[in-house]
Amino acid sequence: MADYDVIVIGAGLGGITTGALCAKNGFRTLILEQSDLIGGCCSTYERDGYKFDVGASIVEILHPMEKVFELLGKRREDYIDLIPCDPIYSFITEDGRKFSYPTDIDETTKIIESIAPEDVEGWKKFSNMGLKMIDEMMEAVMLSPLNSIPEAMAVGMKNPQVLKFMPTLLRTHQGVVRKFYKNPVIQSSVAFQSYFAGAPPEIGSGIFGFIALSEHLGIYYPRGGMIGIPKGIADAGQEFGLEIRLNSKVERILVENRTAIGVELEDGTQIRSRMVVSNINAKVAYLKMIGPDHLPSWAVKAMDSYRISMPCPMIYVGLDCKPDLDAHHTVVTGSIDAMNKVWNDFYTKGIIPKTAMSLICWPTEADPSLAPEGHHILNFLCNAPAPYAPLGDNWDRLKESYKEDAIKELETYVLPDVRDHITIMDISTPLDFERRLLSPQGSIYGLFSDITSLALLRPHPRSRAIKNFYLTGSSTHLGGGVPTTLASGVITNGYIMKDHG
Ligand SMILES: Cc1cc2nc3c(=O)[nH]c(=O)nc-3n(C[C@H](O)[C@H](O)[C@H](O)COP(=O)(O)OP(=O)(O)OC[C@H]3O[C@@H](n4cnc5c(N)ncnc54)[C@H](O)[C@@H]3O)c2cc1C
């Protein structure tokens, strides 16, 4: 007899969401997490009185989170306290110009007008069309399974209004940006989302143009740090009997007759279950934990063909003073062409960028309780992303020089005497991410996401190769991100209910 109905491997956002919903639906559910924290990339660790976010720094598009709590029959506000952040972003451009985009659309229009009057019309056109599209597509597309041609057709037939947006969505990110804006400063201020999400504007999906716009509906920071999101969902799930075991590394997925029957832990313990859900990188789950011997050859070939998403070093800084910043996020931007070039250099040649994009996140602006009184935190993606295998070197050797580069950037953009105010500084290189989260090559979004690897082109949440085996999180549709992995948890739960409910 099975010990559990459902075992979830990994307590990332997708795993916690699927696990909590399974528990709510009456399944005896166990989540096994190899580290000592829940949340994976969306987590917060404590050091010397500072609370640093491991990766994700903000949440926008609240629809999937609200849906998770609706399905749990709980009020989100009772579990997660979201603090609105306004302005959305502050920018520092190549020519030293500084400006911020507020949430308010009319106020943003004024900012755009002051920089590039020629782009006001494009902005108005794009925001009118885009906000309508976001509204109409949220439930229809974001929370619907789109993992096969029949499913995609069903969604299209049920929601014919979304089809008119397809020509825009099928463009690249830079295609959407250049269609609506002429000025290079404005272009770069709305073209960086795909870059930080793992694909430069020239190959990133046009959807990222709308993600930038969706931030005008509000961006939020959970009180207590980003771990507040998985913790809130886990707390709600535990009220339905959800069990979470930390420091429990899964080594193997047990398979008999092409059916998942449980897992084996690092220490050899076997736990049997009716279903297994993987929240880890799909390549690792299929090729290492199940293994090619248990898979049909087409599945091995398909898994081999997926590329791993990018890695991204993070620097965590504690300061004994207030930084000279204007917003929760400050983006040091380059032009679209610079983003494409830098990305190609690091991805294909292993060159660590020197003049790329940086993202400085200032979480104590929203929640001062994250640091000792009067102190502040900066979570810093310095010249990011960067290669897993830097040309002719490795990250353990580069750590100190990378930290030094980061301090120089902070001197330029945040405080000239920042060095005298740093009380603590940690770095998580791609190698550290690999060790901390067991994410292959330190990848931060599971599998690579460009326009050729979205929706039904990603691994299916209900395995076609192994019965009773499911995927959730960034390796599957809709890819990496906080709202997207929450949505993926909802979608995977839908398949489980269809099969076993
Ligand atoms: C630097 C960085 C910045 C980001 N910024 C943002 C942002 O601002 N906004 C946004 O929306 N998104 C952002 N993201 C992306 C977002 O955080 C992730 O896409 C999302 O949290 C991933 O969720 P997931 O469900 O795929 O699980 P993951 O976070 O990948 O978690 C997987 C879990 O599985 C565990 N695990 C791995 N192997 C095993 C094993 N063998 N046994 C047991 N457990 C195992 C890991 O320890 C981990 O806890 C960022 C990510 C990073 C790293």
Ligand as a Chemical Component Dictionary entry (heavy atoms), coordinates in Angstrom:
data_LIG
# 
_chem_comp.id                   LIG 
_chem_comp.type                 NON-POLYMER 
_chem_comp.pdbx_formal_charge   0 
_chem_comp.three_letter_code    LIG 
# 
loop_
_chem_comp_atom.comp_id 
_chem_comp_atom.atom_id 
_chem_comp_atom.alt_atom_id 
_chem_comp_atom.type_symbol 
_chem_comp_atom.charge 
_chem_comp_atom.model_Cartn_x 
_chem_comp_atom.model_Cartn_y 
_chem_comp_atom.model_Cartn_z 
_chem_comp_atom.pdbx_ordinal 
LIG C1  C1  C 0 18.079 35.648 -9.242  1  
LIG C2  C2  C 0 16.626 35.441 -9.543  2  
LIG C3  C3  C 0 15.784 36.524 -9.721  3  
LIG C4  C4  C 0 14.427 36.333 -10.017 4  
LIG N1  N1  N 0 13.583 37.417 -10.102 5  
LIG C5  C5  C 0 12.248 37.227 -10.276 6  
LIG C6  C6  C 0 11.310 38.295 -10.114 7  
LIG O1  O1  O 0 11.655 39.405 -9.689  8  
LIG N2  N2  N 0 10.005 38.074 -10.413 9  
LIG C7  C7  C 0 9.562  36.852 -10.796 10 
LIG O2  O2  O 0 8.377  36.705 -11.083 11 
LIG N3  N3  N 0 10.421 35.789 -10.869 12 
LIG C8  C8  C 0 11.737 35.942 -10.586 13 
LIG N4  N4  N 0 12.593 34.870 -10.586 14 
LIG C9  C9  C 0 12.078 33.548 -11.000 15 
LIG C10 C10 C 0 11.230 32.832 -9.966  16 
LIG O3  O3  O 0 11.762 33.024 -8.680  17 
LIG C11 C11 C 0 11.255 31.341 -10.301 18 
LIG O4  O4  O 0 10.913 31.138 -11.662 19 
LIG C12 C12 C 0 10.270 30.520 -9.464  20 
LIG O5  O5  O 0 10.358 30.875 -8.088  21 
LIG C13 C13 C 0 10.637 29.053 -9.672  22 
LIG O6  O6  O 0 9.694  28.232 -9.040  23 
LIG P1  P1  P 0 9.682  26.679 -9.297  24 
LIG O7  O7  O 0 8.337  26.191 -8.869  25 
LIG O8  O8  O 0 10.093 26.353 -10.686 26 
LIG O9  O9  O 0 10.718 26.057 -8.247  27 
LIG P2  P2  P 0 12.242 26.353 -7.877  28 
LIG O10 O10 O 0 12.366 27.673 -7.259  29 
LIG O11 O11 O 0 13.132 25.994 -8.999  30 
LIG O12 O12 O 0 12.424 25.294 -6.683  31 
LIG C14 C14 C 0 12.716 23.939 -6.871  32 
LIG C15 C15 C 0 12.953 23.336 -5.492  33 
LIG O13 O13 O 0 13.318 21.965 -5.647  34 
LIG C16 C16 C 0 14.322 21.643 -4.691  35 
LIG N5  N5  N 0 15.048 20.459 -5.164  36 
LIG C17 C17 C 0 15.915 20.373 -6.209  37 
LIG N6  N6  N 0 16.367 19.105 -6.334  38 
LIG C18 C18 C 0 15.770 18.391 -5.345  39 
LIG C19 C19 C 0 15.856 17.028 -4.945  40 
LIG N7  N7  N 0 16.649 16.143 -5.589  41 
LIG N8  N8  N 0 15.127 16.602 -3.872  42 
LIG C20 C20 C 0 14.316 17.483 -3.196  43 
LIG N9  N9  N 0 14.226 18.795 -3.531  44 
LIG C21 C21 C 0 14.928 19.235 -4.592  45 
LIG C22 C22 C 0 15.171 22.900 -4.645  46 
LIG O14 O14 O 0 15.950 22.961 -3.465  47 
LIG C23 C23 C 0 14.094 23.995 -4.725  48 
LIG O15 O15 O 0 13.650 24.371 -3.437  49 
LIG C24 C24 C 0 13.930 35.031 -10.206 50 
LIG C25 C25 C 0 14.769 33.936 -9.986  51 
LIG C26 C26 C 0 16.084 34.129 -9.603  52 
LIG C27 C27 C 0 16.921 32.953 -9.222  53 
# 
loop_
_chem_comp_bond.comp_id 
_chem_comp_bond.atom_id_1 
_chem_comp_bond.atom_id_2 
_chem_comp_bond.value_order 
_chem_comp_bond.pdbx_ordinal 
LIG C1  C2  SING 1  
LIG C2  C3  SING 2  
LIG C2  C26 DOUB 3  
LIG C3  C4  DOUB 4  
LIG C4  N1  SING 5  
LIG C4  C24 SING 6  
LIG N1  C5  DOUB 7  
LIG C5  C6  SING 8  
LIG C5  C8  SING 9  
LIG C6  O1  DOUB 10 
LIG C6  N2  SING 11 
LIG N2  C7  SING 12 
LIG C7  O2  DOUB 13 
LIG C7  N3  SING 14 
LIG N3  C8  DOUB 15 
LIG C8  N4  SING 16 
LIG N4  C9  SING 17 
LIG N4  C24 SING 18 
LIG C9  C10 SING 19 
LIG C10 O3  SING 20 
LIG C10 C11 SING 21 
LIG C11 O4  SING 22 
LIG C11 C12 SING 23 
LIG C12 O5  SING 24 
LIG C12 C13 SING 25 
LIG C13 O6  SING 26 
LIG O6  P1  SING 27 
LIG P1  O7  DOUB 28 
LIG P1  O8  SING 29 
LIG P1  O9  SING 30 
LIG O9  P2  SING 31 
LIG P2  O10 DOUB 32 
LIG P2  O11 SING 33 
LIG P2  O12 SING 34 
LIG O12 C14 SING 35 
LIG C14 C15 SING 36 
LIG C15 O13 SING 37 
LIG C15 C23 SING 38 
LIG O13 C16 SING 39 
LIG C16 N5  SING 40 
LIG C16 C22 SING 41 
LIG N5  C17 SING 42 
LIG N5  C21 SING 43 
LIG C17 N6  DOUB 44 
LIG N6  C18 SING 45 
LIG C18 C19 SING 46 
LIG C18 C21 DOUB 47 
LIG C19 N7  SING 48 
LIG C19 N8  DOUB 49 
LIG N8  C20 SING 50 
LIG C20 N9  DOUB 51 
LIG N9  C21 SING 52 
LIG C22 O14 SING 53 
LIG C22 C23 SING 54 
LIG C23 O15 SING 55 
LIG C24 C25 DOUB 56 
LIG C25 C26 SING 57 
LIG C26 C27 SING 58 
# 
